[in-house]
Amino acid sequence: MDPFISLMAVALSGSPDTLEAEANTASLEEVSVLGRRLNLTGEAISASQGEVGPAEIGSWPLLRTGDLMEFVPGMVATQHSGSGKANQYFLRGFNLDHGTDFATFVDGMPVNLRTHGHGQGYTDLNFVIAETVQRLRYRKGPYYADIGDFSSAGAAEFTIADQLPQGLAEGSVGEYGWRRGVIADSAEVSSSQLLYAAEWQTYSGPWSDIDEDVGKLNLLARLSGDLGVGRGRVTLMSYDNQWNSPDQIPARAVASGKIDAYGSLDPTLGGETSRHSLSAGWDAPLAGGDFSASGYMIDYEFSLWSNFTYRLDNPQQGDQFKQFDDRRIYGFDLAQSWDGERGGWQLGLQGRRDDIAQVGLYRTNRRAHVSTVREDAVEEDSLGIYAAHQYQLTDTVRSYLGLRYDHFDFDVDASLPVNSGTRSDGASSVKASLAWQPLPVAEFYASFGQGLHSNDARGTVIQVDPNSGDLVDSVDPLVASTGYELGARVFVTDQLHGTLAVWDLALDSELLFVGDAGNTEASRPSERSGVELGVYWFVTDALNTELELAYTDAGFADRDPAGSDIPGAIPFVASAAVNYNGQNGWFAALHLRHFGPYPLIEDGSVESEGASMVNLRVGREFSDWRIQVDLLNALDSDDHDVDYFYGSRLPGEAMSGVEDVHYHIFEPRALRASVRYRF
């Protein structure tokens, strides 16, 4: 098999599990071990794609599971609520909220949740056990035919290992009540491999008047092995969590001394989430090529109590509200690829149903039900079909052309009958790239792509605002995007390589966070352009460094007296890391993340101040043991995870409330120690 076609088939597969049948586990292990060191010249279709392996994932000190997303260059993962809630993500000038416009997959299962109780595309990675991740593959921009909904800014695909090189048991303790235990191992069962893992975590947090009281439990079991002419796998995952939330607070409450920066105005907030899934996959050489099939069933439930405006809407009982989501998700992914002398084809079919028994918004007081704002049942179906062709035009020029069509059906049964209804929509998209490799060490790319994100099904049929009773306009079911990119990838030696990308992305409708509703709303058209640089230097086998820089110019594309700045669009992000792993068993890591000031309102008159954080890790390996110490927020920065600007009301203030910055502060410097035993 031609190596280019073989690797492109993997890069274009609809499921992150897809492997070349004849390579099987050996190929996957090679990719995973190399990670960022992998030479993608001659294989990639843009400068904005790459891979991260388990050694790299295991080397960084992580504050939360969602920080895994920061392995995507230019990505910022923050938090504006409790540990159990999905992270807040920023990339390429997007405040992605909790995931909109960035598609995320774990073992072929989509993580983004459509028509979610809290926000469109909600992406919660807390169900992932980091020690079982074998590979993270990221692809930024809408240039890839196998990814549809939510992928305008890009996509990340996490692959869970079929088996581990060694079993492990680890216990961690830390300041502010941090406790974590994990056990993971794999074993031979007949001619198959069984992987099992469990994770337990609790945490109190550093907050003045809230004990987060996190209670997190993850379970994983996976059976894989030869099946017919191919290889199959079946995976069970279970996740349960509950927590109390220290939400964002108004700056004036801290300045006046009413609370400190780690305090709260409503200490009864928090949430509960459960996610249980069954998934299966099969890869085999069929029909003169390579075939992959996967399917999944997910049972999900979510409750979240929030209060962002305090007493603005209801001076007596307060503005606390509950968001609820109870759904089942079913889906499949089929892909068939063929390779030829100078090129290859891939065809794919993907389907998904979100059967949402109940998605609701309720007014509450100290978590007790007060009234129902809206309560809906939703069925949302999608079907995507794509074809991709790669061709070696000359010895130095490759082409990639992809065509995709997505169709969506929405069916909403609302508590307010006038807001019930059905709607359908479809969109076709074109993806194209040229890769030119004039030298063995350098490759240049020109990429084009059309993408989309779906809107909340409830917004596509709405007629009356359930809060005010006012008539409102429905939103378009699908929002189109168009992206361009010029890039370069340089692989000077096995020790030094880098990437450079200059890109542009136009979006027909921006999704913005709304403070008093606690979710996102469709807004104006927008345009972004930027430049990204990544440099990776493997100084020796024991020492490596990396530097990633991203600059974005983002703005609304139309004219409006409110202004043209996009709230939450971070213009500058920098990440740097140094990793040491000596032959004497000692290892260490330093990770710096910085993001610059960004606008909080459209006219740019109010900005965040930006933020920087440094995390450190030091430890030593013994024959069967590993001891490590993590120092998180090592410089004890009091910068902010996230800032918003909107109106709220505190007791004694005017009924109209006060427009103010609301923020969530970094957690203070914290020491965590871990002991791992390998068996």
ZAMARGU-4260 file (C-alpha; in steps of 0.2 Angstrom, whole numbers, plus 5000, padded with zeros to 4 digits):
<rodrens>
0) 5000/5000/5000 | 5006/5017/4996 | 5011/5026/5012 | 5003/5042/5007 | 4987/5034/5003
5) 4988/5024/5019 | 4990/5038/5030 | 4978/5049/5021 | 4965/5036/5024 | 4967/5037/5042
10) 4967/5056/5042 | 4951/5056/5032 | 4941/5043/5042 | 4925/5048/5050 | 4930/5040/5066
15) 4946/5043/5076 | 4947/5024/5079 | 4950/5020/5061 | 4966/5011/5058 | 4974/5003/5042
20) 4969/4985/5043 | 4986/4978/5039 | 4995/4990/5051 | 4984/4986/5066 | 4991/4990/5083
25) 5009/4992/5078 | 5005/5007/5067 | 4994/5015/5080 | 5008/5013/5093 | 5020/5021/5082
30) 5009/5037/5079 | 5005/5038/5097 | 5023/5037/5104 | 5029/5050/5091 | 5016/5063/5094
35) 5022/5080/5090 | 5038/5073/5084 | 5029/5064/5070 | 5035/5070/5053 | 5018/5075/5043
40) 5027/5082/5028 | 5021/5072/5013 | 5005/5067/5022 | 4996/5082/5030 | 4983/5092/5020
45) 4986/5108/5030 | 4998/5116/5042 | 4985/5116/5055 | 4984/5098/5059 | 4995/5087/5071
50) 4995/5074/5084 | 4999/5072/5102 | 5004/5055/5110 | 5002/5048/5128 | 5020/5052/5133
55) 5016/5071/5130 | 4999/5070/5138 | 5006/5062/5153 | 5020/5074/5155 | 5010/5090/5157
60) 5003/5095/5174 | 4984/5097/5172 | 4972/5107/5183 | 4956/5099/5175 | 4953/5085/5163
65) 4947/5099/5150 | 4964/5106/5150 | 4968/5091/5138 | 4961/5103/5124 | 4976/5115/5127
70) 4987/5102/5117 | 4978/5110/5102 | 4989/5124/5097 | 4981/5141/5101 | 4967/5133/5112
75) 4963/5141/5129 | 4953/5130/5141 | 4947/5140/5156 | 4932/5138/5169 | 4919/5150/5175
80) 4910/5139/5187 | 4913/5123/5197 | 4925/5108/5192 | 4911/5097/5186 | 4905/5109/5172
85) 4912/5109/5155 | 4927/5120/5152 | 4926/5137/5143 | 4936/5136/5127 | 4944/5149/5116
90) 4952/5147/5099 | 4955/5157/5083 | 4946/5172/5090 | 4931/5162/5095 | 4924/5162/5113
95) 4918/5144/5109 | 4908/5144/5125 | 4908/5126/5130 | 4911/5119/5112 | 4901/5128/5098
100) 4911/5129/5082 | 4924/5116/5088 | 4920/5098/5085 | 4926/5085/5098 | 4926/5066/5097
105) 4931/5053/5109 | 4933/5036/5101 | 4921/5041/5087 | 4908/5047/5098 | 4903/5066/5096
110) 4905/5075/5113 | 4896/5091/5107 | 4878/5091/5112 | 4865/5099/5101 | 4851/5109/5108
115) 4858/5107/5125 | 4851/5114/5141 | 4866/5126/5144 | 4873/5130/5127 | 4873/5124/5109
120) 4888/5112/5106 | 4891/5109/5125 | 4907/5099/5126 | 4911/5091/5143 | 4927/5080/5144
125) 4925/5075/5162 | 4921/5057/5157 | 4938/5055/5149 | 4952/5046/5160 | 4968/5054/5154
130) 4979/5039/5157 | 4969/5029/5144 | 4971/5041/5130 | 4982/5034/5116 | 4981/5049/5104
135) 4974/5066/5102 | 4973/5071/5083 | 4968/5090/5080 | 4963/5098/5064 | 4960/5117/5064
140) 4949/5125/5050 | 4934/5118/5040 | 4945/5109/5027 | 4941/5091/5030 | 4927/5082/5022
145) 4924/5069/5036 | 4919/5082/5049 | 4903/5092/5048 | 4893/5100/5062 | 4903/5112/5074
150) 4919/5111/5065 | 4922/5129/5058 | 4936/5132/5070 | 4942/5114/5069 | 4941/5097/5078
155) 4949/5086/5090 | 4948/5067/5091 | 4953/5057/5106 | 4957/5039/5104 | 4956/5027/5119
160) 4970/5013/5119 | 4965/4995/5115 | 4978/4990/5128 | 4991/4998/5140 | 5010/4993/5140
165) 5008/4991/5159 | 4995/4992/5172 | 4995/5007/5184 | 4987/5012/5201 | 4989/5030/5206
170) 4984/5040/5221 | 4985/5059/5222 | 4982/5071/5236 | 4983/5090/5236 | 4978/5107/5244
175) 4960/5112/5245 | 4954/5094/5247 | 4961/5087/5231 | 4960/5068/5231 | 4961/5057/5216
180) 4963/5039/5213 | 4965/5029/5196 | 4968/5011/5191 | 4970/5005/5174 | 4976/4989/5166
185) 4974/4977/5151 | 4974/4959/5150 | 4973/4945/5137 | 4955/4936/5137 | 4956/4921/5125
190) 4963/4929/5109 | 4956/4947/5114 | 4962/4961/5124 | 4952/4968/5139 | 4956/4986/5145
195) 4948/4992/5161 | 4950/5008/5171 | 4942/5017/5185 | 4944/5035/5191 | 4938/5043/5207
200) 4940/5061/5212 | 4934/5074/5225 | 4939/5092/5228 | 4934/5106/5240 | 4942/5120/5231
205) 4949/5137/5238 | 4933/5146/5239 | 4928/5157/5254 | 4910/5151/5257 | 4908/5136/5246
210) 4914/5118/5247 | 4914/5112/5229 | 4911/5094/5236 | 4915/5086/5220 | 4911/5068/5218
215) 4917/5061/5202 | 4917/5043/5196 | 4923/5036/5179 | 4923/5018/5174 | 4929/5011/5157
220) 4929/4993/5150 | 4935/4989/5132 | 4936/4972/5123 | 4945/4972/5107 | 4952/4958/5095
225) 4952/4950/5079 | 4934/4948/5071 | 4932/4940/5055 | 4944/4947/5042 | 4946/4963/5053
230) 4948/4970/5070 | 4933/4974/5082 | 4931/4983/5098 | 4917/4986/5111 | 4918/4999/5124
235) 4908/5003/5139 | 4910/5020/5148 | 4901/5027/5164 | 4903/5044/5171 | 4894/5052/5186
240) 4898/5069/5195 | 4890/5081/5206 | 4898/5098/5213 | 4894/5115/5220 | 4899/5130/5209
245) 4908/5146/5213 | 4902/5156/5198 | 4908/5172/5191 | 4906/5187/5202 | 4904/5206/5199
250) 4920/5216/5201 | 4910/5229/5211 | 4906/5217/5225 | 4924/5213/5227 | 4929/5231/5226
255) 4916/5236/5240 | 4922/5222/5251 | 4905/5213/5251 | 4914/5197/5246 | 4932/5193/5242
260) 4939/5187/5225 | 4935/5169/5231 | 4918/5173/5237 | 4901/5170/5231 | 4884/5180/5230
265) 4874/5164/5229 | 4882/5149/5238 | 4868/5137/5233 | 4874/5134/5215 | 4880/5118/5207
270) 4876/5104/5196 | 4875/5085/5192 | 4880/5076/5176 | 4879/5057/5171 | 4885/5050/5155
275) 4884/5031/5150 | 4889/5025/5133 | 4891/5009/5123 | 4901/5010/5107 | 4908/4997/5095
280) 4919/4998/5080 | 4926/4986/5066 | 4940/4989/5054 | 4943/4977/5039 | 4950/4976/5022
285) 4935/4975/5011 | 4930/4978/4993 | 4947/4980/4987 | 4951/4994/5000 | 4949/4997/5019
290) 4932/4998/5028 | 4928/5005/5045 | 4911/5005/5054 | 4907/5012/5071 | 4891/5015/5081
295) 4886/5022/5098 | 4873/5024/5111 | 4874/5037/5124 | 4863/5040/5139 | 4865/5058/5146
300) 4857/5068/5160 | 4862/5086/5166 | 4856/5098/5179 | 4864/5115/5182 | 4859/5129/5195
305) 4866/5146/5190 | 4863/5164/5195 | 4872/5177/5185 | 4862/5193/5188 | 4857/5189/5207
310) 4842/5201/5210 | 4839/5210/5193 | 4824/5200/5187 | 4816/5195/5204 | 4821/5206/5218
315) 4812/5195/5231 | 4817/5178/5227 | 4833/5181/5216 | 4837/5176/5199 | 4843/5158/5201
320) 4838/5146/5188 | 4840/5128/5183 | 4845/5121/5166 | 4840/5103/5163 | 4844/5090/5150
325) 4839/5072/5148 | 4843/5063/5132 | 4848/5048/5122 | 4860/5049/5107 | 4862/5036/5094
330) 4874/5036/5079 | 4884/5027/5067 | 4899/5031/5055 | 4904/5021/5040 | 4919/5024/5029
335) 4927/5015/5014 | 4943/5020/5006 | 4952/5014/4991 | 4970/5017/4985 | 4978/5017/4968
340) 4995/5021/4960 | 4994/5039/4962 | 4979/5043/4973 | 4964/5037/4983 | 4946/5039/4987
345) 4936/5038/5002 | 4917/5038/5004 | 4908/5040/5021 | 4891/5040/5028 | 4887/5047/5046
350) 4871/5048/5055 | 4865/5054/5072 | 4849/5056/5082 | 4847/5066/5098 | 4831/5060/5107
355) 4829/5073/5120 | 4815/5068/5132 | 4817/5084/5142 | 4827/5100/5140 | 4821/5114/5151
360) 4824/5130/5160 | 4816/5133/5177 | 4816/5147/5190 | 4823/5141/5207 | 4827/5148/5224
365) 4841/5139/5234 | 4839/5124/5221 | 4820/5123/5225 | 4808/5124/5210 | 4799/5141/5209
370) 4792/5140/5191 | 4794/5134/5173 | 4801/5145/5160 | 4800/5132/5146 | 4801/5114/5145
375) 4803/5105/5128 | 4805/5088/5120 | 4816/5087/5105 | 4820/5075/5091 | 4835/5080/5081
380) 4841/5070/5067 | 4856/5072/5055 | 4864/5063/5040 | 4880/5067/5032 | 4888/5060/5017
385) 4905/5064/5010 | 4918/5059/4997 | 4936/5064/4997 | 4949/5061/4983 | 4968/5063/4985
390) 4980/5063/4970 | 4998/5065/4967 | 4999/5077/4953 | 5017/5078/4951 | 5032/5071/4961
395) 5031/5087/4972 | 5012/5092/4972 | 4997/5083/4980 | 4979/5088/4979 | 4964/5085/4990
400) 4946/5088/4985 | 4931/5084/4997 | 4913/5086/4995 | 4900/5084/5009 | 4882/5086/5012
405) 4873/5087/5028 | 4854/5086/5031 | 4845/5090/5048 | 4828/5087/5054 | 4821/5096/5070
410) 4805/5092/5079 | 4801/5102/5094 | 4787/5098/5106 | 4786/5114/5118 | 4777/5117/5134
415) 4771/5133/5126 | 4762/5125/5110 | 4765/5140/5099 | 4784/5136/5100 | 4781/5118/5094
420) 4785/5114/5076 | 4796/5105/5064 | 4809/5111/5052 | 4822/5104/5040 | 4838/5110/5032
425) 4853/5104/5022 | 4869/5111/5017 | 4883/5106/5005 | 4901/5110/5007 | 4917/5109/4997
430) 4935/5106/5004 | 4950/5108/4994 | 4969/5108/4997 | 4985/5109/4987 | 5002/5103/4995
435) 5019/5107/4987 | 5034/5099/4994 | 5049/5107/4984 | 5062/5100/4997 | 5061/5084/5008
440) 5061/5095/5023 | 5048/5108/5019 | 5030/5108/5013 | 5018/5122/5008 | 4999/5121/5008
445) 4984/5131/5001 | 4968/5126/5009 | 4949/5130/5007 | 4934/5124/5016 | 4916/5127/5019
450) 4909/5123/5036 | 4894/5124/5047 | 4886/5124/5064 | 4868/5119/5068 | 4858/5131/5079
455) 4848/5125/5094 | 4832/5116/5087 | 4821/5127/5099 | 4827/5143/5091 | 4823/5136/5073
460) 4804/5135/5077 | 4802/5148/5091 | 4788/5162/5089 | 4786/5169/5107 | 4799/5172/5120
465) 4794/5161/5135 | 4801/5174/5147 | 4793/5190/5140 | 4779/5184/5129 | 4785/5195/5115
470) 4785/5189/5097 | 4802/5184/5091 | 4810/5179/5075 | 4816/5161/5073 | 4834/5157/5068
475) 4841/5148/5053 | 4844/5130/5057 | 4861/5129/5049 | 4875/5143/5049 | 4888/5142/5035
480) 4906/5147/5036 | 4920/5149/5023 | 4938/5147/5027 | 4955/5150/5018 | 4973/5146/5024
485) 4991/5147/5017 | 5003/5137/5028 | 5020/5129/5029 | 5027/5114/5038 | 5046/5113/5040
490) 5055/5097/5047 | 5073/5103/5048 | 5079/5087/5057 | 5071/5074/5069 | 5075/5087/5082
495) 5068/5103/5075 | 5052/5107/5066 | 5039/5120/5065 | 5022/5125/5057 | 5016/5142/5051
500) 4998/5146/5045 | 4989/5162/5039 | 4971/5160/5039 | 4954/5168/5036 | 4936/5163/5042
505) 4919/5171/5038 | 4904/5165/5048 | 4886/5169/5043 | 4880/5171/5061 | 4890/5172/5078
510) 4885/5164/5093 | 4887/5175/5109 | 4885/5172/5127 | 4870/5180/5136 | 4873/5183/5154
515) 4855/5184/5160 | 4850/5168/5151 | 4866/5158/5154 | 4867/5152/5136 | 4871/5157/5119
520) 4861/5166/5106 | 4863/5168/5087 | 4870/5185/5082 | 4878/5195/5068 | 4889/5189/5054
525) 4908/5189/5058 | 4925/5188/5050 | 4942/5182/5057 | 4959/5182/5051 | 4975/5177/5059
530) 4993/5169/5060 | 4999/5154/5070 | 5017/5148/5073 | 5022/5132/5081 | 5041/5128/5085
535) 5046/5111/5092 | 5064/5108/5097 | 5069/5091/5103 | 5086/5096/5110 | 5091/5079/5116
540) 5082/5062/5120 | 5079/5069/5137 | 5075/5087/5134 | 5062/5095/5122 | 5054/5112/5121
545) 5039/5120/5112 | 5033/5137/5108 | 5016/5141/5100 | 5010/5158/5096 | 4993/5163/5089
550) 4986/5181/5084 | 4969/5184/5078 | 4959/5199/5071 | 4941/5196/5074 | 4926/5207/5071
555) 4908/5208/5065 | 4906/5209/5046 | 4891/5221/5046 | 4888/5239/5052 | 4880/5242/5068
560) 4880/5257/5080 | 4884/5245/5094 | 4902/5242/5087 | 4911/5229/5077 | 4921/5220/5091
565) 4916/5202/5095 | 4915/5200/5114 | 4926/5186/5120 | 4937/5186/5105 | 4955/5184/5111
570) 4968/5192/5099 | 4984/5184/5106 | 4988/5167/5114 | 5005/5160/5118 | 5010/5143/5125
575) 5027/5137/5130 | 5033/5121/5137 | 5049/5113/5143 | 5050/5094/5146 | 5064/5084/5154
580) 5065/5065/5156 | 5082/5060/5161 | 5090/5042/5161 | 5092/5044/5180 | 5074/5043/5182
585) 5071/5062/5186 | 5058/5071/5176 | 5051/5088/5175 | 5040/5099/5165 | 5035/5118/5164
590) 5020/5124/5155 | 5016/5143/5152 | 5000/5149/5145 | 4996/5167/5141 | 4981/5176/5133
595) 4980/5194/5130 | 4967/5207/5134 | 4951/5205/5124 | 4935/5215/5121 | 4920/5212/5132
600) 4907/5223/5123 | 4905/5227/5104 | 4912/5245/5105 | 4928/5239/5113 | 4927/5251/5128
605) 4928/5238/5141 | 4941/5224/5140 | 4948/5210/5150 | 4966/5212/5156 | 4972/5195/5149
610) 4980/5182/5160 | 4995/5171/5162 | 4998/5155/5171 | 5013/5144/5175 | 5012/5125/5180
615) 5026/5115/5186 | 5029/5096/5188 | 5044/5087/5196 | 5046/5068/5199 | 5056/5053/5199
620) 5054/5036/5191 | 5059/5020/5200 | 5058/5002/5194 | 5039/5000/5197 | 5035/5016/5206
625) 5034/5034/5201 | 5033/5049/5213 | 5028/5067/5207 | 5024/5084/5213 | 5013/5096/5203
630) 5013/5115/5207 | 4998/5123/5199 | 4998/5141/5196 | 5016/5141/5202 | 5017/5160/5202
635) 5001/5162/5212 | 4993/5173/5198 | 4977/5182/5203 | 4972/5184/5184 | 4955/5179/5178
640) 4950/5163/5170 | 4936/5172/5161 | 4928/5190/5160 | 4910/5195/5155 | 4902/5212/5155
645) 4883/5213/5158 | 4870/5220/5170 | 4866/5213/5187 | 4859/5219/5203 | 4865/5217/5221
650) 4854/5221/5236 | 4852/5240/5238 | 4855/5244/5220 | 4844/5253/5208 | 4830/5241/5201
655) 4838/5243/5183 | 4854/5235/5190 | 4872/5240/5186 | 4882/5235/5170 | 4899/5228/5177
660) 4913/5216/5173 | 4909/5198/5180 | 4924/5187/5182 | 4930/5170/5189 | 4948/5171/5196
665) 4962/5159/5194 | 4962/5146/5208 | 4977/5150/5219 | 4994/5141/5219 | 4991/5123/5224
670) 5003/5108/5228 | 4998/5091/5222 | 5008/5075/5225 | 5005/5058/5217 | 5012/5040/5219
675) 5010/5028/5205 | 5013/5009/5205 | 5015/5000/5189 | 5012/4981/5187
</rodrens>
